[in-house]
Amino acid sequence: MTKKGLQLYTIRTLLEKDFFGTLKEVAGYGYEGVQFAGYYDTPADRLKEALNEYGLKAAGSHVPYEQVAGDGLSEVISYNKEIGNDLIIVPYLTEEQRTDLDAYKRVAQELNKAGEVIKQQGLQLAYHNHDFEFQSFGEQTPFDVLLQETDRNLVKFELDCYWVTYAGYDPLSLIKEQRDRVASLHIKDMKETNGVKHSTVIGEGTLDMKGLLTLGKDLELPWFIAEQEHFEGELMEAVALNSKKMDELLKA
């Protein structure tokens, strides 16, 4: 059964002030897990203890490409094993790391290497997209290259449905086409105000949230990850609403 998690990047400003208190509050809104975007200098054993206390599971960790492809990988693996997380996700590439398709091919090679080490330790590597992976370079996109050049057993994808839509693609079709490569979904809705696209509370935008959640359940994905980057009110109000809206759509 697919569980409901929150990408903690959503509330990073609150976590900086009170990491454990904020995690506890998230659990109170019905989230079963949290996806990390940094650990705020928290020792792994202390974080594991807090997750157990609040009834939360680790639903993935966003780890910078430099750490995954560099000397820090063994430390990343050790930390995540201790907190009970089995999905390590590369969240972003800088402009210098993605200059052209050859650059993406080099990234793919590094992801394969890291993915093999990670898999040997019983974990899985995934790549999280934005919109720039769908920019056309001739007849190919960077996303095409990453799909083709990475080993399907070593490198999966955390599909961000908002950014796929932002780039002009249909996330439902993409998930169906690449169902064996999708490890997790970022469930983030989109609204347009004065011609500017931005994220909003689930169910208040233009994405087919019901269709995405239904498909994810049918594919038995382990996690739906709520994320939001733009807010009209209080952060935690949006966090609570996203949990409630997801529950309503899953039951509808």
Disulfide bonds with the S-S distance in Angstrom:
none
